[in-house]
Amino acid sequence: MCCNEDKGLLLTLGKTQIDAMFSRQEKGPVIDDSEFMPLVEVVLTAFETTDIADEVADELWEYTFDLYDKACKEAEPDSPSKENWQLMQSYLLGERRLKRH
């Protein structure tokens, strides 16, 4: 399997996992974001260990943010995407956590 096929397979797998997690969250019972996002982070962090890690992981994080932003806008339609991104980052535990000064 070549690198493009590997990347495509990893992206499909990652997006499927993230979709399943957000779908489960939507159906309930809802887990508080402070507990849910670290679970999502664990799944995404696993993709950062692959040979094509940066490309795949960054694309999966962007995909996750889009889903999170959509969920935030369903709850609060006027919520700015930048604030939703910061909110999502604030729940993370690892390197991608929003750095607060």
C-alpha positions as CSV (number, residue, x, y, z in Angstrom):
1,M,0.0,0.0,0.0
2,C,1.4,3.4,-0.9
3,C,1.5,6.5,1.2
4,N,-1.6,8.1,-0.4
5,E,-3.6,4.9,0.2
6,D,-2.3,4.7,3.8
7,K,-3.3,8.4,4.3
8,G,-6.8,7.8,2.8
9,L,-7.3,4.7,5.0
10,L,-6.2,6.5,8.1
11,L,-8.4,9.5,7.4
12,T,-11.4,7.3,6.7
13,L,-10.8,5.3,9.9
14,G,-10.3,8.5,12.0
15,K,-13.3,10.3,10.6
16,T,-15.5,7.2,11.1
17,Q,-14.4,7.0,14.8
18,I,-14.9,10.7,15.4
19,D,-18.4,10.6,13.7
20,A,-19.3,7.7,15.9
21,M,-18.3,9.5,19.0
22,F,-20.2,12.7,18.1
23,S,-23.2,10.7,17.0
24,R,-23.2,8.9,20.4
25,Q,-22.9,12.2,22.2
26,E,-25.8,13.6,20.2
27,K,-28.0,10.7,21.0
28,G,-27.2,10.8,24.7
29,P,-27.0,10.5,27.5
30,V,-24.7,13.5,26.9
31,I,-21.3,13.5,28.5
32,D,-20.1,17.0,29.6
33,D,-17.7,18.4,27.1
34,S,-15.0,18.5,29.8
35,E,-15.1,14.7,29.8
36,F,-16.1,14.1,26.2
37,M,-13.3,16.1,24.5
38,P,-10.5,14.3,26.3
39,L,-11.9,11.0,25.1
40,V,-11.9,12.4,21.5
41,E,-8.4,13.6,22.1
42,V,-7.2,10.1,23.0
43,V,-8.5,8.8,19.7
44,L,-6.9,11.6,17.7
45,T,-3.6,11.4,19.5
46,A,-3.3,7.8,18.4
47,F,-3.1,9.0,14.8
48,E,-0.1,11.3,15.7
49,T,2.0,8.1,16.0
50,T,1.8,7.1,12.3
51,D,4.5,7.8,9.7
52,I,2.3,10.4,8.0
53,A,1.2,11.7,11.4
54,D,1.3,15.5,10.9
55,E,-0.9,15.4,7.8
56,V,-3.4,12.9,9.0
57,A,-3.6,14.3,12.6
58,D,-4.0,17.9,11.5
59,E,-6.8,17.0,9.1
60,L,-8.6,14.9,11.7
61,W,-8.3,17.7,14.3
62,E,-9.8,20.2,11.7
63,Y,-12.6,17.7,11.0
64,T,-13.2,17.4,14.8
65,F,-13.4,21.1,15.2
66,D,-15.9,21.4,12.4
67,L,-18.1,18.9,14.2
68,Y,-17.7,20.6,17.5
69,D,-18.4,24.0,16.0
70,K,-21.5,22.7,14.4
71,A,-22.7,21.3,17.7
72,C,-22.0,24.6,19.5
73,K,-23.9,26.5,16.8
74,E,-26.9,24.2,17.2
75,A,-26.9,25.0,20.9
76,E,-26.0,28.7,20.5
77,P,-26.5,29.8,16.8
78,D,-24.6,33.1,17.4
79,S,-21.5,31.5,18.9
80,P,-18.4,32.6,17.0
81,S,-16.3,29.8,15.5
82,K,-13.1,31.2,17.0
83,E,-14.6,31.1,20.5
84,N,-15.9,27.5,19.8
85,W,-12.4,26.5,18.8
86,Q,-11.0,28.0,22.0
87,L,-13.7,26.3,24.1
88,M,-12.9,22.9,22.5
89,Q,-9.1,23.5,23.1
90,S,-9.8,24.4,26.8
91,Y,-11.2,20.9,27.4
92,L,-8.1,19.1,26.0
93,L,-5.5,17.7,28.3
94,G,-2.5,17.3,25.9
95,E,-0.3,19.5,23.7
96,R,-3.3,21.0,21.8
97,R,-4.9,22.4,24.9
98,L,-5.4,26.1,24.8
99,K,-2.5,27.8,26.5
100,R,-3.8,30.3,29.0
101,H,-1.5,33.2,30.0
